[in-house]
Amino acid sequence: MTATRTVLVTGATGTTGSRTTARLVAAGHRVRAASRGRIALPGTDPVRFDWYAPDTFREALAGADRVYLVPPVGDPDPAAVMLPFLRQAREAGVHRAVLLSSSATPEGGPAAGAVHRALPGLFDEWAVLRPSWFMQNFTGTHPHAAGIRENGTILTAAGTGRVGFVDADDIAAVAAHALTDEPAPGPDLVLTGPETLSHDDVAAIVARVTGRPVVHLRLTHDELRDRLAARMPWEFAALLAGMDRAIAAGAEDRTTDTVRRVTGRPPRSFREVAERELLRGS
């Protein structure tokens, strides 16, 4: 990676944005760290940015030639706010865009899939990161992690379906390469960990690492949808419940070599991440 880029990182305080920002700064790149609160991150130029406030776009884009795109959380139609921003970014001189999407969302699919489809018509250089489910869902602030901490349960409608869970640090490592390598890797990068695990497997690993009982409780699709709809828009709750149903049918039972191919090292296992993050400070 050549240390000469100016990268706008949206969602710079989030799970992958913060990690990507730290990697870019460590490599010597100039980073405009975008967040709604204009939070100062070490080594960055903090800028205020809100997908739903177009008046924040111009300042955030000033001087940037690349952008890391984290869609607005919980919006079932992120293209409605992202595409106007991307057109403005192109006009402002951004020539490479890297989108965070999902392994469950193909080009032209729901949510970020419409943004994925639009990128080739907007930028000469682009890449889409399509990670599997984050390992940090079980160690950070996600409801799964909260359930583990509060009552030792993981609630899903995924049944015995297996997932190639991926470490957010590995996603950030690939993102940093996608933003700065010449040429850019990609363009469609499906990211997984080294193995597939069921949620029963995850519960067992967390229990072994922490020494506390953890169980996976299986819900139906409708039960999960209705639980989620109590704290988010119904459409997005239905989308997430549908993803669990797809997992149950085997849609995420796969691994890829993308992390190793792009970064030169293997992806981390869930056991490694659980030991690193669940035992930290204990």
Salt bridges, closest charged atoms under 4 A:
ASP45 OD2 - ARG32 NH1 2.41
GLU59 OE2 - ARG38 NH2 3.11
ASP65 OD2 - ARG66 NE 3.76
GLU125 OE1 - HIS95 NE2 3.87
GLU125 OE1 - ARG96 NE 2.79
ASP167 OD2 - ARG268 NH1 3.62
ASP167 OD1 - ARG276 NH2 3.04
ASP169 OD1 - ARG19 NE 2.49
ASP169 OD2 - ARG276 NH2 3.42
ASP170 OD1 - ARG265 NH1 2.76
ASP170 OD1 - ARG268 NH1 2.99
ASP181 OD2 - HIS177 ND1 2.93
GLU182 OE2 - ARG5 NH2 2.79
GLU182 OE2 - ARG66 NH2 3.02
GLU182 OE1 - ARG96 NH2 3.25
ASP188 OD1 - ARG130 NE 2.84
ASP200 OD1 - HIS216 ND1 3.18
ASP200 OD2 - ARG218 NH2 2.61
ASP201 OD2 - ARG162 NH1 3.16
ASP222 OD1 - HIS221 ND1 2.93
ASP222 OD1 - ARG225 NH1 3.31
ASP226 OD1 - ARG225 NE 3.13
ASP257 OD1 - ARG261 NE 3.64
GLU275 OE2 - ARG271 NE 2.77
GLU277 OE2 - ARG19 NH2 3.85
GLU277 OE2 - ARG276 NH2 2.63
